[in-house]
C-alpha cells in the first residue's frame, strides 16, 4: 500500500476519479481546501 497526496484542479477531478477507478484504486478521500489568508500575514510577502 502506498500513500499518494495530490492537489487537483476542480475541473479535472472527474477525469482523475475515472482514471483511478479504471486503475482499480478504491480507497481515496477528497476534501475542499480552505484559505488561511484572513488575519495571516507573512513579513516581506505581499498577498
C-alpha positions as CSV (number, residue, x, y, z in Angstrom):
1,X,0.0,0.0,0.0
2,X,1.2,3.5,-0.8
3,X,0.1,7.0,0.2
4,X,-0.3,9.5,-2.6
5,X,-1.2,13.1,-1.9
6,X,-2.2,15.3,-4.8
7,X,-3.7,18.7,-5.5
8,X,-6.1,18.5,-8.4
9,X,-8.0,21.4,-10.0
10,X,-11.8,21.1,-9.6
11,X,-12.4,21.0,-13.3
12,X,-10.1,17.9,-13.6
13,X,-11.5,16.0,-10.6
14,X,-14.0,13.8,-12.5
15,X,-11.4,12.8,-15.1
16,X,-8.9,11.9,-12.4
17,X,-11.5,9.9,-10.5
18,X,-12.5,7.9,-13.6
19,X,-8.8,7.1,-14.3
20,X,-8.3,5.9,-10.7
21,X,-11.4,3.8,-10.9
22,X,-10.1,2.2,-14.1
23,X,-6.8,1.5,-12.4
24,X,-8.7,-0.2,-9.6
25,X,-7.9,2.3,-6.9
26,X,-10.8,2.1,-4.4
27,X,-9.7,4.0,-1.3
28,X,-9.5,7.7,-1.5
29,X,-10.6,10.9,0.2
30,X,-11.5,14.2,-1.5
31,X,-11.6,17.5,0.5
32,X,-12.0,21.1,-0.4
33,X,-9.1,23.4,0.7
34,X,-9.8,26.5,2.8
35,X,-7.9,29.7,2.7
36,X,-5.9,30.9,5.8
37,X,-5.3,34.4,4.4
38,X,-7.7,36.2,6.7
39,X,-5.7,37.6,9.6
40,X,-2.5,35.9,8.5
41,X,0.5,37.9,7.3
42,X,3.9,36.9,6.3
43,X,6.6,39.6,6.8
44,X,8.1,40.7,3.5
45,X,5.4,39.0,1.3
46,X,2.5,40.9,-0.2
47,X,-0.5,38.7,-0.8
